[in-house]
Amino acid sequence: MTTVIETQMLIRRSVNIEFNAFVDPLITTKFWFSQSSGYLEKGAMVDWTWDKYQITHSTHVLQVVENELICIEWGTPKTKVDFVFEKIDSMNTYVIIRNYDIELQGNELIHYVMDATGGFTTVLDGAKAWLEYDIQLNLVEDKFPPFQLRSHQ
């Protein structure tokens, strides 16, 4: 059985604006990672950094079809991720993120699926807020500690 993780969101912006938000790190840093070493172009190796978590992932861009698809390989373990942009009409785009080629089994696979599903859902939520409302919610930055946790009594 092949595991495919999929998240999706309708974003009320044109397909070219939505596509550009994922290839241009000046925009993507508003809703996903803190820093990037460059644009997403076919064949590029790009480093994405999340400052708060002190993590950097190298991302290999496998394919880019303007306004339709970005395919990358990244992470530990290495997996593939497709960002699919489906134009609904001139001001609405359905964005689908598919994560696949995951070479894990058992509990490791279950943990990975939960983490990746939550992570990519958070990315789409942040993209929607930024692109539709010009609000930077800091969702990825605020998703995990370290920050002060208070117990509920």
N, C-alpha and C positions, 0 to 999 in steps of 0.2 A: 504494500500500500504506500502510495506517495502522499506525503503531507504537504498541503498548501495552506498557508495562512492568508486570509484576505480581509481587508478592511476597505471601507468606501465612504464617500461623502459627496453630496451635491454642494458645490460652491458656486455662489451666484456672481461669477465673473466670467469673462470671455476665456476661451480655451488658450489663447496666446498669453494672456496675463497669468493664468494658472500655471501653464507650462513653464513660463519664464520664472515664476516664483520658485520652482524647484531646480532650475539650472543655474540661476544667478545667486551666488552666495550672499550678496548684499541684501537680498530679500529673504532667502531661506533662514538666515540668522535671526530674523524677526520671530520665527515660530519653531525652529528645530534645534540646530547646533549653534555653538558660540562663534566658531571660526571655521573657515575653509581655505584650503590652499589654492582653490581655483574653480572655474566654471565646469559644469558637467558637459564634456564633449567626448564623442566616441574615441576610445583608446586611452583616455586620460586616466592617470592615477591621482586621486584627490584625497587629501587628508581632512577629515572632519574632526573637530575638537569640541568637547563639552567642558568648558572651564571649571564649572562647579564640581564636576565629578573627576576631573583630572584624567580624562580618557580621550584618546585619539584613535580613530579607526581609519585605516586606508581603504579607499573605495576605488574599485576598478570599473570604469564606465565601459560596458560591453556594447551597448547600442543606444542610439538616439534617433528618434523619428520625430521631427519637429511637430509640436502640438498634438502628438499622439502617444509617444512611448519613450521612457527612459528605462534602460535595463542596466543594473549594476551587480557587482559581486562584492561582498563585504562581510565583516564581522568575524567572530570566533564562536563556532566553526564557520568557515566560509559558506555563505549561502547566496542565492540570487534573489534579487528584488526587482520587480517590474512596477513602474509607476505608469498607469494607463490613464489617458485623458480622453474622455468621451464627450464630444461637443453635443449638448442637448439643443441649444439654440444660441443666438448671438451673445447672450449674457448668462448662460448657465453651463457649467461643466461638471460632469460626474467623474470624480477621481477615484481610481481603484489602486490599492497597493497590494501586490501579491508577493509573498515571500515563500521560496521553495528551494528544492535541492538541499534539504536539511538532513545531514547525515548523522542523526542521533536516534536513539531508541529509548523505550521505557520512560522512567522518571525524568531523565535528561531532556527527552523530547517534550514531555508534558510541560516541564518548567519553561523550556524555550518557547513553546507555542503561547503560553500565558503571557510571558514577558514581551514577545514580539507583537502579539495582538494588541496588548495594552499600549505599547510604545507607538506603533503606527497609528492607532486610533487617536492617541494624544497629538501626534504630528498633524493629522488631518483636522482635528478640532482647533488647534492653534492656527493652522493655515486659513481655515474658514473665518476665524475671528479677525485675523490680520487683513485678509484680502477683502472681506465684506464690510468690516466695520472700522478698520484702521486701529485695532486694539491689540497691543502686544500683551498677551496673558501670561507669559512666562510659564506655560504649562509643563514643559519638559524640565526646566530648572527647578520647579516646585514639586515635581512628582515624587522624588526620593529624598531621604535624609542625606547629608547632615543638616539638620535644623533641630531646634528644641522641641521635643515631643512632650506633651503633658498627658499624664494618665487620666482617664475618666473614672471618677469614683462615684 
